[in-house]
Amino acid sequence: MNGGNIDKEKLKKWITRREVLAVSLVLFLFFGFYSIKLMGASSVVTIQQTVGKYTQEGELIHVALLKNNTLYGEKLRREEYPIPLVESFVITYSYRFTPMTSIKGGYKTQGIVQYTVNKGSEEVILWEEKLFEKSGELKDGKFTVQYELNLTKLGNRTNQIIEELGLKRLNRKITFITRVNLKGSVYGREITESFEHSSSLVRDSGAGLYYFTNEKESMQKAVIEKGTKRTVVSIVGLPFYADTAKKVAPILALLFLTPLIGGVYTIRAQRPKNEFKDLASYITEGAPIHVEKKVILATKDDLKKTFDLLDKPILHYKDGEEDVYTIIDGNIAYEYRHKNN
């Protein structure tokens, strides 16, 4: 029993030490601050990672077969071609999907000629014909087709249509259209994609040239993998998982609050009871001088009664281990001595 009492006394002395209370207060405020701060922190974050990219590319390659001339020879490959020299074009269209994976799909490529007139700002199509159409399945994610466009035959057909329509001002528009639909697996992801490429052959009579528009088309997409990652927060420079820190910080704050509350309570409990609390506003520090007669008061109640009768301030001073309270009335001192335990 005595050992238990000794331990309790040691604990009381320890938790009432100023340095212990100060450390407990600092640690409580520290972990309390982080408890509040971490309330809004997410335990996990969503992350996105690019696994890889895939590309679809289409290209229209053109070579002109020329009429008899001494300048360019039989074939010509360039961006613009002199109209009078061109007999026909060899059109080669190639498509490929990269990377080479398990991709399957089909394609259709065609050449279309349209005969139009302008109605104000509106273009009206009067006649349309297919120059060629080819379709098939992709092989190893690619295909290549070739077609020869004979401009002499096309010119004769154009004159025939103009004559039948009875219109002198008829525009001719040649367009090459390719469509690809595919599906398969890329970087472990199932995909379904489509691809479309449109280019035109322009006859610029003012400049005397043929040229092609939009000869290349490409499309690139990324395969993105989504996942979650535990959030890491830093406390005094040390990394902690947010979900762990959100649980531990409040516990530590409460842990250091306990000795703080216990210490304050113990100090208050050990503080001697102030028996003169009700007279505190009337007590001043000081000792009486030039007193001819001294009346000794036996109890605190006697001091209070004397104070009520005389309505004079109470002087207080220490005399050894005693607190001395004195009321002066003329040359008489009414004195009460309170011995501290």
C-alpha positions as CSV (number, residue, x, y, z in Angstrom):
1,M,0.0,0.0,0.0
2,N,2.8,2.4,0.9
3,G,4.6,1.6,-2.3
4,G,1.5,2.5,-4.3
5,N,1.1,5.8,-2.5
6,I,4.8,6.6,-3.1
7,D,4.3,5.9,-6.8
8,K,1.3,8.1,-7.0
9,E,3.1,10.9,-5.2
10,K,6.0,10.6,-7.7
11,L,3.6,10.7,-10.6
12,K,1.9,13.8,-9.2
13,K,5.3,15.5,-8.8
14,W,6.3,14.5,-12.3
15,I,3.2,15.7,-14.1
16,T,3.2,19.0,-12.2
17,R,6.7,19.9,-13.3
18,R,6.7,23.0,-15.5
19,E,8.9,21.4,-18.2
20,V,6.6,18.4,-18.4
21,L,3.5,20.6,-18.8
22,A,5.3,22.7,-21.4
23,V,6.4,19.7,-23.5
24,S,2.9,18.2,-23.2
25,L,1.3,21.4,-24.3
26,V,3.6,21.8,-27.3
27,L,3.1,18.2,-28.4
28,F,-0.6,18.5,-28.0
29,L,-0.8,21.6,-30.1
30,F,1.5,20.1,-32.7
31,F,-0.4,16.9,-33.2
32,G,-3.7,18.8,-32.8
33,F,-2.7,21.1,-35.6
34,Y,-1.9,18.1,-37.9
35,S,-5.1,16.4,-36.9
36,I,-7.1,19.3,-38.2
37,K,-4.8,19.8,-41.2
38,L,-5.1,16.2,-42.3
39,M,-8.9,16.1,-42.1
40,G,-9.2,17.4,-45.6
41,A,-6.4,15.2,-47.0
42,S,-7.4,12.4,-49.3
43,S,-6.2,9.0,-48.3
44,V,-5.7,8.0,-52.0
45,V,-5.2,9.8,-55.3
46,T,-6.1,8.7,-58.8
47,I,-3.1,8.5,-61.1
48,Q,-2.9,8.2,-64.8
49,Q,-0.1,6.5,-66.6
50,T,0.5,6.4,-70.4
51,V,1.2,2.8,-71.3
52,G,1.9,3.6,-74.9
53,K,0.7,5.3,-78.0
54,Y,-0.7,4.1,-81.3
55,T,-0.8,5.8,-84.7
56,Q,-2.9,5.6,-87.9
57,E,-1.3,7.0,-91.0
58,G,-2.5,7.4,-94.6
59,E,-0.7,8.8,-97.6
60,L,-1.7,9.4,-101.2
61,I,1.4,9.2,-103.5
62,H,1.0,10.5,-107.0
63,V,3.2,10.1,-110.1
64,A,2.3,11.8,-113.4
65,L,2.6,9.9,-116.7
66,L,3.4,12.5,-119.3
67,K,2.7,13.1,-123.0
68,N,5.6,13.1,-125.4
69,N,8.0,15.9,-124.3
70,T,11.7,16.7,-124.2
71,L,11.7,18.3,-120.8
72,Y,10.7,15.8,-118.1
73,G,10.6,12.5,-119.9
74,E,7.9,9.9,-119.3
75,K,7.2,10.2,-115.6
76,L,7.2,13.1,-113.2
77,R,6.8,13.3,-109.4
78,R,6.5,16.7,-107.9
79,E,4.0,18.9,-106.0
80,E,2.6,20.7,-109.1
81,Y,2.3,19.4,-112.7
82,P,1.9,21.3,-116.0
83,I,-1.6,20.6,-117.2
84,P,-0.8,20.3,-121.0
85,L,1.9,17.6,-120.3
86,V,-0.1,15.2,-118.1
87,E,-1.7,12.2,-119.7
88,S,-2.6,10.4,-116.5
89,F,-1.8,10.0,-112.8
90,V,-0.8,6.8,-111.1
91,I,-2.4,7.1,-107.6
92,T,-0.9,4.9,-104.8
93,Y,-2.6,5.0,-101.4
94,S,-1.0,3.4,-98.4
95,Y,-2.2,3.0,-94.8
96,R,-0.6,1.5,-91.7
97,F,-1.3,1.1,-88.1
98,T,1.6,1.2,-85.6
99,P,2.7,-0.6,-83.5
100,M,2.3,-3.9,-85.2
101,T,-0.1,-5.7,-83.0
102,S,-3.1,-8.0,-83.2
103,I,-5.2,-5.5,-85.2
104,K,-7.9,-6.6,-87.6
105,G,-10.2,-4.5,-89.9
106,G,-11.3,-3.6,-93.3
107,Y,-10.8,-0.7,-95.7
108,K,-12.5,0.9,-98.6
109,T,-10.8,3.5,-100.9
110,Q,-12.4,5.2,-103.8
111,G,-12.1,8.0,-106.3
112,I,-15.1,10.2,-107.0
113,V,-15.7,12.8,-109.7
114,Q,-18.5,15.4,-109.1
115,Y,-19.9,17.9,-111.6
116,T,-21.2,21.0,-110.0
117,V,-22.5,24.5,-110.6
118,N,-22.6,27.4,-108.2
119,K,-25.9,28.8,-107.0
120,G,-24.9,31.9,-105.3
121,S,-22.6,30.8,-102.5
122,E,-24.0,27.3,-102.6
123,E,-22.5,24.4,-104.6
124,V,-25.0,22.2,-106.4
125,I,-23.9,18.7,-107.5
126,L,-25.5,17.8,-110.8
127,W,-23.8,14.5,-111.4
128,E,-21.4,12.1,-109.6
129,E,-19.5,9.1,-110.7
130,K,-17.0,6.7,-109.2
131,L,-13.6,6.6,-110.8
132,F,-12.6,3.5,-108.9
133,E,-13.3,1.7,-105.7
134,K,-11.2,-0.9,-103.9
135,S,-11.8,-2.6,-100.6
136,G,-10.3,-5.5,-98.5
137,E,-8.9,-6.6,-95.2
138,L,-5.9,-5.2,-93.4
139,K,-2.8,-7.4,-93.4
140,D,-0.4,-6.8,-90.5
141,G,-2.2,-3.6,-89.8
142,K,-1.7,-2.1,-93.3
143,F,-2.7,-2.0,-96.9
144,T,-1.7,-0.5,-100.3
145,V,-3.8,0.1,-103.4
146,Q,-3.0,1.6,-106.7
147,Y,-5.1,3.2,-109.5
148,E,-4.3,4.9,-112.8
149,L,-6.4,8.0,-113.5
150,N,-6.5,8.6,-117.3
151,L,-7.1,12.3,-117.7
152,T,-7.7,12.1,-121.5
153,K,-10.5,9.6,-121.0
154,L,-11.8,11.7,-118.1
155,G,-11.8,14.8,-120.3
156,N,-13.8,13.0,-122.9
157,R,-16.3,11.9,-120.3
158,T,-16.5,15.4,-118.9
159,N,-17.3,16.8,-122.4
160,Q,-20.0,14.2,-122.9
161,I,-21.7,15.2,-119.6
162,I,-21.5,18.9,-120.4
163,E,-23.2,18.2,-123.7
164,E,-25.9,16.1,-122.2
165,L,-26.6,18.6,-119.4
166,G,-26.4,21.5,-121.8
167,L,-24.3,23.6,-119.5
168,K,-21.2,25.4,-120.5
169,R,-20.0,26.4,-117.1
170,L,-19.7,23.1,-115.3
171,N,-17.1,22.5,-112.5
172,R,-15.3,19.2,-112.1
173,K,-14.2,18.1,-108.7
174,I,-12.1,14.9,-108.1
175,T,-11.9,13.5,-104.6
176,F,-10.1,10.5,-103.1
177,I,-11.7,9.1,-100.0
178,T,-10.4,6.3,-97.8
179,R,-12.2,4.8,-94.8
180,V,-10.7,2.2,-92.4
181,N,-12.5,0.4,-89.5
182,L,-10.5,-1.7,-87.1
183,K,-10.5,-3.4,-83.7
184,G,-8.0,-5.4,-81.7
185,S,-5.7,-5.2,-78.7
186,V,-3.0,-2.6,-78.1
187,Y,-0.8,-2.6,-75.0
188,G,-3.4,-4.9,-73.4
189,R,-6.3,-2.6,-74.1
190,E,-9.2,-3.5,-76.5
191,I,-9.8,-0.8,-79.0
192,T,-12.3,0.0,-81.8
193,E,-11.2,2.7,-84.1
194,S,-12.1,4.4,-87.4
195,F,-10.0,6.4,-89.8
196,E,-10.9,8.6,-92.7
197,H,-8.8,10.5,-95.2
198,S,-9.9,12.7,-98.0
199,S,-7.8,14.5,-100.6
200,S,-8.5,16.2,-103.9
201,L,-7.0,16.7,-107.3
202,V,-7.2,20.4,-108.2
203,R,-7.0,21.7,-111.8
204,D,-5.9,25.3,-111.6
205,S,-6.5,26.6,-115.1
206,G,-5.3,30.1,-114.2
207,A,-1.9,28.8,-113.2
208,G,-1.9,26.0,-115.7
209,L,-1.2,23.4,-113.0
210,Y,-2.5,20.2,-111.4
211,Y,-1.9,19.7,-107.7
212,F,-3.1,17.5,-104.8
213,T,-4.4,18.6,-101.4
214,N,-4.2,16.9,-98.1
215,E,-1.9,14.2,-99.3
216,K,-1.1,12.9,-95.7
217,E,-3.3,12.2,-92.7
218,S,-2.4,10.8,-89.3
219,M,-4.1,10.2,-86.0
220,Q,-2.4,9.4,-82.7
221,K,-4.0,8.2,-79.5
222,A,-2.6,7.2,-76.1
223,V,-3.4,4.1,-74.0
224,I,-3.9,5.4,-70.5
225,E,-3.9,3.2,-67.4
226,K,-5.7,4.5,-64.3
227,G,-5.0,3.5,-60.8
228,T,-4.9,4.6,-57.2
229,K,-2.0,5.5,-55.0
230,R,-1.9,6.0,-51.2
231,T,-1.3,9.7,-50.4
232,V,2.0,10.5,-48.6
233,V,2.1,13.5,-46.3
234,S,5.2,15.1,-44.6
235,I,5.3,15.7,-40.9
236,V,8.4,17.5,-39.7
237,G,10.1,16.3,-42.9
238,L,9.2,12.6,-42.4
239,P,6.9,10.8,-44.9
240,F,3.7,9.1,-43.6
241,Y,0.8,7.6,-45.4
242,A,-2.2,10.0,-45.1
243,D,-4.6,7.3,-43.9
244,T,-2.2,6.2,-41.2
245,A,-1.4,9.8,-40.2
246,K,-5.1,10.7,-40.0
247,K,-5.6,8.0,-37.4
248,V,-2.3,8.4,-35.4
249,A,-2.2,12.2,-35.1
250,P,-5.5,12.5,-33.1
251,I,-4.5,9.6,-30.9
252,L,-1.1,11.3,-30.1
253,A,-2.8,14.6,-29.5
254,L,-5.1,13.0,-26.9
255,L,-2.2,11.1,-25.5
256,F,-0.3,14.4,-24.7
257,L,-3.5,16.1,-23.6
258,T,-4.0,13.6,-20.8
259,P,-0.9,14.5,-18.7
260,L,-1.6,18.2,-19.5
261,I,-5.1,18.0,-18.0
262,G,-3.9,15.8,-15.1
263,G,-1.0,18.2,-14.3
264,V,-3.3,21.3,-14.3
265,Y,-5.9,19.5,-12.2
266,T,-3.2,18.3,-9.7
267,I,-1.7,21.7,-9.3
268,R,-5.1,23.2,-8.6
269,A,-5.9,20.4,-6.2
270,Q,-2.6,20.9,-4.3
271,R,-2.9,24.7,-4.2
272,P,-3.8,25.7,-0.6
273,K,-7.3,26.9,-0.1
274,N,-7.5,30.6,0.2
275,E,-9.5,31.2,3.4
276,F,-9.5,35.0,2.8
277,K,-10.8,35.0,-0.7
278,D,-13.9,37.0,0.4
279,L,-11.7,39.7,1.9
280,A,-9.1,39.7,-0.9
281,S,-10.2,43.1,-2.3
282,Y,-9.8,44.7,1.1
283,I,-6.4,43.3,2.0
284,T,-3.2,45.3,1.2
285,E,0.4,44.3,1.8
286,G,2.1,46.1,4.7
287,A,2.9,46.0,8.4
288,P,1.6,48.4,11.1
289,I,3.9,51.0,12.8
290,H,3.5,53.1,16.0
291,V,0.9,50.9,17.6
292,E,0.3,51.5,21.3
293,K,-2.0,48.6,21.9
294,K,-2.5,45.2,20.2
295,V,-5.6,43.1,20.4
296,I,-5.2,39.5,19.4
297,L,-8.1,38.0,17.4
298,A,-8.5,34.2,17.9
299,T,-10.2,33.3,14.6
300,K,-10.8,34.3,11.1
301,D,-14.4,35.1,12.0
302,D,-13.2,37.5,14.6
303,L,-11.2,39.2,11.9
304,K,-14.2,39.5,9.6
305,K,-16.4,40.9,12.4
306,T,-13.8,43.4,13.3
307,F,-13.6,44.5,9.7
308,D,-17.4,44.8,9.4
309,L,-17.5,47.0,12.6
310,L,-14.5,49.3,11.8
311,D,-14.6,49.3,8.0
312,K,-10.9,49.8,7.8
313,P,-8.4,48.1,5.4
314,I,-6.7,44.9,6.4
315,L,-2.9,44.9,6.3
316,H,-1.1,41.7,5.6
317,Y,2.5,40.7,6.1
318,K,4.6,37.5,6.8
319,D,6.1,36.7,10.2
320,G,8.0,33.5,9.9
321,E,5.6,30.8,8.9
322,E,2.6,32.9,9.9
323,D,0.4,35.2,7.8
324,V,-0.5,38.2,9.9
325,Y,-3.6,40.2,9.2
326,T,-4.1,43.5,11.0
327,I,-6.7,46.2,11.2
328,I,-5.6,49.6,12.6
329,D,-8.0,51.8,14.5
330,G,-6.2,54.8,15.8
331,N,-3.4,53.5,18.0
332,I,-4.9,50.0,18.4
333,A,-4.1,47.1,16.2
334,Y,-6.5,44.2,15.9
335,E,-4.3,41.2,14.8
336,Y,-5.1,37.8,13.6
337,R,-2.3,35.3,13.0
338,H,-2.8,32.4,10.5
339,K,-0.2,29.6,10.6
340,N,0.4,27.9,7.3
341,N,0.4,24.1,7.4
